[in-house]
């Protein structure tokens, strides 16, 4: 099952966090983590068309939910790298996606049109999103 088959449906299992670069609703590069399905992945949408994506089934060692859990997305040249940190306070590497064949984020003119963004999708209950931070090194 691809992330699109559950992300746009009324199916259960949608407790997901998203982080990445967004130009608008039709143009973005996002990494995501779904705790219920134990999956992580990335999506690239250009001109409203999903041009690149990948789903990774996690090995069960990443336990993300709870207070202080976080998802991080690091941009370096044309690569998005995703990390998760759970209640134990330990950062865990998820994956690196080379999105350069879809969006040339290493081009300053292209990069200037994108902003950092995040999102959540939940089945129910309460979710608090706090302290969205962008750091530049």
NUVEX-327232 format. One line per field, with one value per residue (C-alpha): x, y, z; residue number from 0; residue in three letters. Coordinates in steps of 0.2 Angstrom, whole numbers, plus 5000, padded with zeros to 4 digits. Layout:
c1 (X  ...)
c2 (Y  ...)
c3 (Z  ...)
seq (NUM  ...)
type (ala  ...)
# end
This chain:
c1 (5000  5007  5005  4993  4981  4978  4983  4968  4955  4944  4954  4960  4979  4982  4991  5005  5017  5024  5039  5048  5048  5031  5028  5009  4997  5002  5021  5030  5044  5039  5045  5032  5031  5015  5016  5001  5007  5026  5030  5040  5042  5043  5032  5036  5022  5026  5012  4999  5006  5015  5031  5041  5038  5043  5037  5048  5042  5051  5059  5049  5063  5056  5043  5038  5022  5020  5025  5041  5040  5047  5050  5065  5068  5086  5089  5106  5108  5094  5093  5079  5084  5072  5075  5062  5065  5053  5050  5067  5075  5086  5086  5084  5089  5074  5080  5088  5078  5087  5073  5084  5077  5060  5064  5081  5082  5100  5096  5095  5081  5070  5074  5069  5051  5049  5046  5048  5031  5023  5007  4998  4984  4975  4961  4954  4959  4969  4986  4996  5009  5021  5038  5039  5058  5068  5087  5100  5118)
c2 (5000  5017  5032  5040  5025  5029  5048  5053  5041  5039  5023  5022  5022  5040  5046  5054  5069  5078  5090  5098  5112  5119  5131  5129  5114  5109  5110  5102  5090  5082  5068  5059  5046  5035  5027  5016  5008  5009  5017  5032  5040  5055  5064  5076  5085  5097  5106  5096  5079  5067  5065  5056  5046  5031  5021  5013  4999  5002  4988  4990  4998  5016  5020  5038  5043  5052  5068  5076  5065  5074  5073  5082  5085  5091  5099  5097  5102  5091  5078  5077  5067  5062  5058  5054  5056  5047  5048  5041  5056  5047  5053  5039  5040  5036  5039  5051  5055  5063  5074  5083  5075  5082  5099  5107  5113  5117  5131  5147  5154  5138  5136  5154  5150  5136  5138  5125  5118  5104  5095  5081  5069  5060  5047  5055  5061  5076  5081  5096  5103  5114  5123  5121  5126  5130  5130  5135  5130)
c3 (5000  4996  5007  4994  4996  5015  5015  5004  5011  5026  5031  5049  5053  5048  5063  5054  5055  5040  5038  5024  5011  5004  4990  4990  4990  4973  4975  4990  4996  5013  5024  5034  5048  5052  5070  5068  5052  5057  5040  5035  5018  5007  4994  4981  4972  4957  4948  4957  4951  4963  4954  4967  4983  4993  5008  5020  5032  5048  5058  5074  5083  5081  5094  5091  5100  5116  5125  5117  5102  5086  5068  5060  5042  5036  5019  5012  4993  4985  4999  5013  5028  5041  5059  5073  5092  5104  5123  5126  5119  5107  5088  5076  5058  5046  5028  5016  5000  4984  4977  4965  4950  4955  4962  4961  4979  4977  4964  4975  4964  4966  4984  4988  4982  4996  5014  5028  5033  5044  5045  5055  5051  5065  5066  5082  5099  5104  5096  5101  5090  5098  5094  5076  5073  5058  5061  5048  5049)
seq (0  1  2  3  4  5  6  7  8  9  10  11  12  13  14  15  16  17  18  19  20  21  22  23  24  25  26  27  28  29  30  31  32  33  34  35  36  37  38  39  40  41  42  43  44  45  46  47  48  49  50  51  52  53  54  55  56  57  58  59  60  61  62  63  64  65  66  67  68  69  70  71  72  73  74  75  76  77  78  79  80  81  82  83  84  85  86  87  88  89  90  91  92  93  94  95  96  97  98  99  100  101  102  103  104  105  106  107  108  109  110  111  112  113  114  115  116  117  118  119  120  121  122  123  124  125  126  127  128  129  130  131  132  133  134  135  136)
type (unk  unk  unk  unk  unk  unk  unk  unk  unk  unk  unk  unk  unk  unk  unk  unk  unk  unk  unk  unk  unk  unk  unk  unk  unk  unk  unk  unk  unk  unk  unk  unk  unk  unk  unk  unk  unk  unk  unk  unk  unk  unk  unk  unk  unk  unk  unk  unk  unk  unk  unk  unk  unk  unk  unk  unk  unk  unk  unk  unk  unk  unk  unk  unk  unk  unk  unk  unk  unk  unk  unk  unk  unk  unk  unk  unk  unk  unk  unk  unk  unk  unk  unk  unk  unk  unk  unk  unk  unk  unk  unk  unk  unk  unk  unk  unk  unk  unk  unk  unk  unk  unk  unk  unk  unk  unk  unk  unk  unk  unk  unk  unk  unk  unk  unk  unk  unk  unk  unk  unk  unk  unk  unk  unk  unk  unk  unk  unk  unk  unk  unk  unk  unk  unk  unk  unk  unk)
# end
